[in-house]
Amino acid sequence: MQRSHRAWRIVRWPLGTVLILYIAIVIKSIPHALDYQRTEETVARIHSQKLTIENVNGEHLPPPPDPAQVNATVEGIGAFQTAPKVNLASQGAAAASAFTQSPPTPQIPKSPLPSP
């Protein structure tokens, strides 16, 4: 009896540790299992849809937008009530180059310490 009691005292801590680790792994894997199940359902739904020739030819696309509405904010006040927009092409290359120039490179001051 004494020997079996001592063996149980030695074995129960590693057994308990393994059991606690197993429970933690199972709890941590629950969100992954749910995500996997949701992915499988989505894949099944996608595979159940049939692609027809009308889809390929673009017959189910929305109509093209009205050109008057598309170009409505090119000149004048924008949709967000911002300042008037400027057409740089009509003002020449000088105005356009002002926006394409890179900023000047900053000068790094010399160190006051003597160089080796």
C-alpha positions in Angstrom: 0.0 0.0 0.0 2.8 2.4 0.9 4.5 1.8 -2.3 1.5 2.4 -4.5 0.6 5.5 -2.6 4.1 6.9 -3.1 4.0 6.0 -6.9 0.6 7.8 -7.2 2.1 10.9 -5.5 5.0 10.9 -8.1 2.8 10.2 -11.1 -0.1 12.6 -10.4 1.8 15.9 -11.0 3.0 15.0 -14.5 -0.4 13.5 -15.3 -2.2 16.6 -14.0 0.1 18.9 -16.0 -0.5 16.9 -19.2 -4.3 17.0 -18.5 -4.2 20.8 -17.9 -2.2 21.4 -21.1 -4.6 19.2 -23.1 -7.6 21.2 -21.8 -5.8 24.5 -22.7 -5.1 23.3 -26.2 -8.7 22.2 -26.8 -10.0 25.5 -25.6 -7.5 27.4 -27.8 -8.5 25.4 -30.8 -12.2 26.1 -30.6 -12.1 29.4 -32.6 -10.0 27.7 -35.3 -12.4 24.8 -35.6 -15.4 27.2 -35.9 -13.5 29.3 -38.5 -12.7 26.1 -40.4 -16.3 25.1 -40.4 -17.4 28.5 -41.6 -14.9 28.3 -44.4 -16.1 24.9 -45.5 -19.7 26.3 -45.6 -18.6 29.3 -47.6 -16.7 27.1 -50.1 -19.7 24.8 -50.5 -22.0 27.8 -51.1 -19.5 29.2 -53.8 -19.2 25.8 -55.5 -23.0 25.5 -55.6 -23.3 28.7 -57.7 -23.3 28.2 -61.5 -21.5 30.5 -63.8 -23.5 31.2 -67.0 -22.5 32.7 -70.3 -24.4 35.9 -69.4 -22.0 36.4 -66.5 -19.0 35.9 -68.7 -20.3 38.3 -71.4 -21.1 41.0 -68.9 -24.8 41.1 -69.4 -25.5 41.5 -65.7 -23.3 44.5 -65.2 -24.8 47.8 -64.1 -25.3 50.5 -66.8 -22.5 52.9 -67.5 -22.5 56.1 -65.5 -23.8 59.4 -67.0 -20.8 61.3 -68.4 -22.3 64.6 -67.0 -22.2 63.2 -63.5 -18.8 61.7 -63.9 -17.2 65.0 -64.9 -19.2 67.2 -62.6 -16.4 68.0 -60.1 -13.5 68.3 -62.5 -13.8 72.1 -62.5 -15.2 74.2 -59.7 -16.2 73.2 -56.2 -15.6 69.6 -55.3 -18.0 67.1 -53.7 -16.6 68.0 -50.2 -17.0 71.7 -50.7 -13.3 72.3 -51.0 -11.6 75.1 -52.8 -12.0 75.4 -56.5 -9.9 72.9 -58.5 -7.3 74.2 -60.8 -6.6 72.6 -64.2 -2.8 72.7 -64.4 -2.8 71.8 -68.1 -4.5 75.0 -69.0 -2.0 77.1 -67.0 1.1 75.8 -68.8 4.2 73.8 -67.8 5.4 76.3 -65.3 2.5 75.7 -62.9 2.7 72.0 -63.4 6.4 71.9 -62.7 5.9 73.6 -59.3 4.0 70.5 -58.1 6.5 68.0 -59.6 9.7 69.4 -58.2 11.2 67.5 -55.3 11.8 69.3 -52.0 15.3 70.5 -51.3 17.6 68.2 -49.5 18.2 69.2 -45.9 21.8 70.1 -45.0 23.2 68.1 -42.1 25.3 70.4 -39.8 28.9 69.5 -39.1 29.7 67.9 -35.8 31.5 70.1 -33.3 33.5 67.1 -32.2 37.0 66.7 -33.8 37.2 64.0 -36.4 39.5 61.1 -35.6 
